[in-house]
Amino acid sequence: MMHNDVTPSEMMIVSAARAMAGVRTVFVGVGLPNIACNLARHTVAPSLELIYESGVYGAQPARLPLSIGDPTLVTHATSVMPMADLFGLYLQGGLVEVALLGGAQIDRYGNLNTTVIGEYGSPKVRLPGSGGACEIAINAQRVFIIMRLSKRSFVSRLDFLTSPGHLTGGNARREAGYPGAGPELVITDKAILNFDNDDREMQLVSLHPGVTLEEVQEEVGWDLRRAPEVVETPLPTDEELRLMREVLDPAGLYRK
């Protein structure tokens, strides 16, 4: 069935959830990553273990948490531990299969900035900083990035490199000795991008229904590479929409 009322945010959430098919462990951030992972748990990845930075493993939140310190994360969780143990034993131990990250800025190699906009010493905007994101970007086996597409965010040069992606491209990441494979997907409200080329440069692979190539290029601060075949992202199913709208986010905090 065609849905004309699907929002760009809903396209982004569903695309991220579908990417989690078959995944067992995921490091979850608040906001969009959170609803995407909970949707995946209800659909393509029923045995998905949700890991939160605050020290919660195997979370089964009864409602969408407001932050990583929300008590709902502890209810029914497999394990709760000090943050140092979560990072040292699970993340640095290579046990986190996928991490979902966002950022204020991203460049063509999937490097992220969540530190400052402008000069570091006298920034226009001081952002929350790294938190665990730098560690996560280095150590997770695979990284998926969720960000709204905008020229302000997709920049040719970061103001600050908080979390490494593929660094300068090619084999740069492996040569730096990082254990994780780095960014694999960038899921936006207009399109899906990946790094599936030898340069490890972001490339367009899928346009959401009704979105043109020109609209995507307009929001990217460099000449965007295209995959050999660019497809259309499938619309959400009735069941995915029902879960998002009635079960996971009835108030529409994330999906509007």
Secondary structure by P-SEA (a helix, b strand, c coil): cccccccaaaaaaaaaaaaacccccccccccaaaaaaaaaaacccccbbbbcccccccccccccccccccccccccccccccaaaaaacccccccccbbbbbcccccccbbbbccccccccccccccccccaaaaaaacccbbbbbbcccccccccccccccccccccccccccccccccccccbbbcccbbbbcccccccbbbccccccccaaaaaaacccccccccbbbbcccccaaaaaaacccccccccccc
